[in-house]
């Protein structure tokens, strides 16, 4: 699909796509690098709707999948249940940004017409039948889109992430003033210890990014992947393509010991927020993970007047660093009546659990009581 057509359907401001993960360039880098292809179980099936005049009016980024890896909304239990009953869960259709647990529109209709968004949902169901797919899953949806899907009898699901919000802070110290005294002391100590012995952190973006930086970061990324899930989803070519296609949307934070890079985190800059993604290190330095991934991201957001830092999936440890719990949403259409009924029962119980957990998490935010109540 031509980039001009794709990006014409994506929310933009002054010609720049608001969410970098919806930019045609991001999908192009994933597909050209071989990270999101039929071979890796992510066969592109992007769905474009045209009006009677042949003008594109709606887009749904979609993949035909042969597994459930790289999604961050886990349905392995659903797959096992259907297969134990003699059914076949894969292939399935996945409406998402591969390997990216960040909320972004999936029903891309620039006019905002609900009837066109509903048509995208209906057409996805029809496509599932044509591809012999068991189900359609739209993950990390904004509120309005999950509400629409729910009104059309899709099953909806909730989960929790941790985001930092900028209250117009002038600097990091002003942010710390909103925290309890004990939490302020802990964060100051962590930052001091992380950067002891002359370790420094550099922010790199745009023309500052060179292949040597990608080489260093990929080594960090591979190390983390090998320890956590065995095989990283992204390859080295993907990062070079990022640098070629959208370097101005990337903020690479590298930690140096002298001239040697020893750790790093990749972030993506949106219109009003910073999205934290992957991290890695080749040396174990106490608290350096917190510094590079969370505190430096806050520093960057304050300096660039960004409203939110999204720190990725999971991680209750983010709570103590000023990242508060928020709800994420997904929507699911399941063809098999028995599985649909079982999943609906499961989701009702799960949503009650998520709500209870978020109430508990709110009690453990590090903000001073008055500040917390205001939030």
N, C-alpha and C positions, 0 to 999 in steps of 0.2 A: 504494500500500500504506500503511495507516495507520502513523503513527510509533510508536504503542504496540506494534503487532505486530512491526514491524522491530526496534526496540530491545530487545524481549523476547528476541530471538535472538542479540544481540550481547553479547560479554563485558563485564560491568559490575562496578563496585564501589560499594556503597552507592547504587545507583540512577544512577550516572554512568558512561556508556560509557567503557571504558578507553582505546580508541584513537579520537581525534576523527574520523579519516577513515572510520570505520565507522558513525558516528552518522547516523541518518536525516536530520538537519538538513543535513549536509554534502552528501549526494546531492540533497536538495531544493533547496539553493542552486544547485548545478550545473545542475539541470534547469529550475528556474523562471527562471533568468537566461538560458537558451538556450545555455549553454556545452556541455552534454552532451545533445544531442537528435538526432533523425533528420537534421535539417538540417545539423548539424555532423559527421555520420558516427558519432554515438554514440547509437543508438536503444536506449532502456532495454528490457531483457528480463529483469528481475529474477525469479528463480525461487524460488517458495515451495513447500515440501512440507508437507502436512498429514497427520496420522495418521487412523486410522479414525473417530475421534470429531470430526474437523474442526479439531483443534488444531494450530496451526503448530509444526513441529518442526525445520525446516531452511530456511536461506536462502542463496542464492548471488547476490550482486550481479553482474549480467551485462548486456552490451551487444552489440547487433548492429552490426558495424562495416564501413564501406566503404573503410577505409584503415588504415594502421598508425601514424598520428601520435599523439603524446601518451601513449605507453605506456612508453618507456624500456627496453624489452626488444625488441631490433630483429629483425624477421623479414622485412624488405624483400627480402632475397636469396631467401628461401623463396617469396615471392609471385612474384618474377620467374622463378624456375625453373619453377614450375607453369604460369605463363602462356606461357612459351616452349615448353612441351610441349603446349600447346593446351588446358590446363585453366583453371579460374577460381578464384582464391584468395579473392576477396571476393564476397559478404560472409563474415565470420568472426565467431565469438562470442568476446567478450573478458570474462573475469572479473577485474575490477580496480576500483580507485578511479581515475577518470579524472584524468590529468595529475599523478599522485601516486606517485612511486617510493619508497613506504614499505611495509615488510613489515607485513601485516595478514591476519588470517584471512579466507578466502573461503568456506570450508565451514562456515557458521555454524550450529552445532548445540550449544545450551547444555548439553545433557545429555552431550555429548562422545561420543555413540555412533558408533562407526566405521561401523556398518552404515547409518546415516542419511547420514553423509558420503559413503559409497560410492554411496548412492542418488542423491545430488546429482550426483556425477560421471557416473553412468550416464544420468540424466535430461538432463544437459547435452548428452551425445552424441546422445540421441534428438531433442532440440530442434534441434541442428545439422542433422539430416536433414530435419526439418520446415521449417526456414528456408533450406534449400539452402546451408548454410554449409560451407565447406571444412574447418573446424577449430574447436577450442575452445582458448583460451589462458588459463591462470590464472597471473597474474604477482605477484611479491613475496609468496610463500607462506611461512608458518612451516614449520619442519623437519617436524613431524608430518604436515602436509597434503601436502607434496611427497612424503614417503615413502609415504603411502597411495596417491597418484596413481601413483607409480612401480610399486607392487605390482600395480596394475590395468592395467598396460601403457601408461600414458601416458609420453611422453618427458619427461625432466627436464633442466633447464638450470641452470647456475650463473653468477653474475657477482660483481662486487666493489663494495662501497660502503665508506665510511669513517665510523666512529662514534667518538665520544669517550665514555669511561667514567669515571664519578665513583667514586673510591676512598674516598669519605667525606672529601673535602677541605674544610678550614675556609674556604679562600679561594683565589684564583687563584695567589697566591705559593706556596702549598703544592703546588698542581699543578705549577708550574714547577720545584719542587725535584726532581720525578721525571725531569726532562729533563736531557740533557747540558748542560754549561756553555755550549757554543757556541750550542745551540738556545735556551737561556734568554735569552741576550743578543740574539739575533735577534728573538725575540718581544717582548721589552721595547722594543726599538728600533722595531719596527713599530707597537706600540700608542702609543708616544710620538709618532711621526711622524703617525699617523692622526688623532690628537686635538690636533695642534698648532694654533696660531692660534685657540684658543677653541672648537673644535668639540666639541659635547656629544652624547650619545646618551641618548634617553629610551625606557623600556619602557612600552608602552601596552596595556591589556587591559580587558575588561569595559566598565563605564560610562565609562571614560576615552576610549574610541574614539568619535570623531565623524566626520561626513562630510568635514570638512576634512582629517582625517588620511588617509582613504581616497582623497581627491582627490590628495593629495601622493604617496601610495604608488603609485597607479595610473599616474601620470606616470612614476615610476621604472620600474615594471614594463613599461610600453609601450616605454620607451627600450631596455631590455635585450632585449625580444622583437624589436624592429625590427632590432637589430644582430646577433642570434644566429640567429633562424629566420624572420624576416620578418613573422610575424603571431602575436601572443600568443594563447594558447588561452583565456584568461579575459577577461571583459569587465568593465566598470565596475559593472554591476548586481550581479554575483556578489559583489563585496566589500561592497556595501551589505547584501546578504542575509546574508552572514557576520556582519556587525555586528548584524543584527536577530535571527538565529537562534542564534548560538553565540559571542558576543563574549567570553564568559568562557573559551573554549578558545583564543582567539587571543592571541598576544604579538607586537605590532607594534613593531619597533625602528626608530626614526627618528633620523637624525643631523641635527643643526641647526648652522647657522652663525648665531649670534645667534637670531633668531626665524624664520629661513628654513630649512625642511627641504630638505636637499640629497641625501639617500640614505636607503634603508630596506630592511629585510628582514622578511618575515612568517614567523612560527613558529606552530606549534600545540602545545598542551600536552596530553600524555596522562597516564595515571595515574602512570607512573614515568619518562617521558622527554619530551624536547623535540624536535619535528620541525622542522628548518629547511627552508623551501621557497623562495620567490621573493625575488629581490634586484634592486635597480636604483638608479641615481644620475643626477642631472642635472649633476653636477660631478665632474671627475676629481681625486680626492685620493689621493695615494699611500697604499696599505695600508688605506684605509677599507673596502674590501670585506672584507678579512680581519678587521678589527675588528668590523664590524657583524654579519657572518654567522657568524663562528667564535668569536672571543674573547668577545663579548658573550653569545653563547649559552652558553658555558662559565660565565661569571659568573652568568648566570641559573640554570643548573642547580645550581650550587653553593649559591646563595642559597636555592633552593627545594627542595634535597635531592632532585633528580631523578637517576636512575641513569645515564641515557644521553642523549647528543645525537646524533640522526641528521641528518647534514648533506646529505641528498639524493643524487642520482645522480652517479657519476663523480667526477673531480677528484683526481688524485694530489697536487696542491698542498696538499690538506688534511692529508696525512701529516706534513709538517713542522710543522703547527700542533697536533699531539697527537691527531689522529684516526687510528685504526688500521684496517687492512683487515678487513672481515668479509664472509662469503659470503651472497649473496642467491639465492633459488631461484624457479623457475617450472616449470610443468607444461603439456604440450601434447599434445592429441589431434588427429591428422591422419587424415582419412578416406581420402585417396588413397594406396594401398599403395606406389607408386613414390616419391612425395614423402616419405612416412613413412620409408622405408628410407634415402633420401638424407639426410634431416635427422638420423636416428639416427646415421649415420656421422659427419656433421659435428659433432654434439654430443659424441661421444666424443672427438674431437680437441680441440674447444673446451674441454671440461672439464679435459683434461690441461694445456692452455695456461693456463687460469685458475689451476689449482693451482700451477703453476710460478711464475706472476707473483706470486701471493700470498706464496710463500716468499721471493721477491726483495724484495717490498715490506716484509715483516717485518724484513728486515735494515736497512731504511732508516728505521724508526720513530725518533723523536727521544729515546726514553727512555734513561736511563742503562742500561748493560748489565745490571746486577743487577735493576733494575726490569723491564726488558724480559723477562728470563728468567722472572721471577715471573708475568708475564702469559701 
